[in-house]
Amino acid sequence: MQSVAAALARLGDLAASPTVSRLANAFSDAGHELALVGGPVRDAFLDRPINDLDFTTDATPDQILAIVKPISDAHWDIGRAFGTIGAKIAGETVEITTYRADSYDGETRKPDVVFGTSLEDDLIRRDFTVNALALRLPEMTLVDPSGGIDDLIAKTLRTPTTPEVSFGDDPLRMMRAARFTSQLGFTLDLDTAVAMDAMADRIRNISIERVNEEISKLLKSDSPRAGIELLVESGLADIVLPEIPALRLEVDEHHHHKDVYQHSLTVLEQAIDYEKSRGKLDSPDLILRVAALFHDIGKPATRKLEPGGVVSFYHHDVVGSKLAKRRLKALRFDNETINAVTRLIELHLRFFGYTEGAWTDSAVRRYVRDAGDQLERLHILTRADVTTRNKRKADRLGFAYDDLEQRIAELAEQEEMASVRPDLDGEQIMAILGVRPGPEVGEAYRYLLEQRLDDGPLGEEEATKRLLAWWAARDAASS
């Protein structure tokens, strides 16, 4: 947290930039108010990077367009119905929104858009006091009608109006509260937390697409654990991510196992650390983070209390993959994300067989083939899944995975394993066997692929010999 003087100095530098000064002067010349609002002002005080330039004004959308057209490189009005006009000015993208005074009926998923005339009224209707800050331009006057600066200093999330009114206006703000606890490292004030508990069911009034967006933003934050815990504690997760609170399995006095819920959160944290340190994925990587959070969601359905105090979770990888697919579809994730996450969950236990006995080259090739383009994520997820406090066991697993990655690298160098294919393609198979396209070609292709995985590159001559021998044996067996 910077001092007020330091934050205002930083905002002054921003206001003097070509983009902001040109925009401020244009609105002033047109006789309209303009203020930098929300996140940029908040982040100036928190000494965080300022990535988005959001402005608010008393001008209507038509008036905003008339003002920005002459000074912009491009402009768009896709958010015009909500009072928002976008533009590119001096190389930077900005959004300018008319003061809002929306009304909600508490039932429908969208508000009736009503434009306002007062900056202070607009700010009071925002989600949290720390976001209800504005800097009037070009006067450089800080506007803080609800004590947002004090809450920034206290690292507290509080609503400008009563939380019951604020969450009633837009229930998605409850999920935003969870996200901001992670993004900003803030905590909820007591009244806000109580209201979240009481009003969690209101999240059902929000479109699933908006819920998906908040979950994704939370998971892409640097430290999502606090936000996830808040979703669980408030009851919101019971509605939007029920598989996560279900991980809090009861442990009886005779059967003991690790806390699956806390384990999953630790795996998520460790996966994020590996994601950053290995540097092979674009960060933040949503697919990896969803897979880490969901990797054990099959355990509640597969838990079995065995004799002697043992607890088993047989096939929780397969069950978890199916549950993840169902949940991610319900949340309207795209097919690429769904397929990647479910594949990672299905494969996340495969490595642990490696520690029980040396894998053949064939087994290593199959591991790579089955992972496909998810191999790097599988490496990370598998490493992150080791949360034991037993240092000897953790070191043994770590060394084993180091060995597996080394073998993968060596085999890949020898035979370009990432794109393992049979030594003969479909056209060659049809020509050699004298058959037309059909099931037999696929069957032959799979046979040659297994040969390739077992023995490495064969070459066309050897592959042809094996194909003909397999074909002859197949014919003999069917006659």
Disulfide bonds with the S-S distance in Angstrom:
none
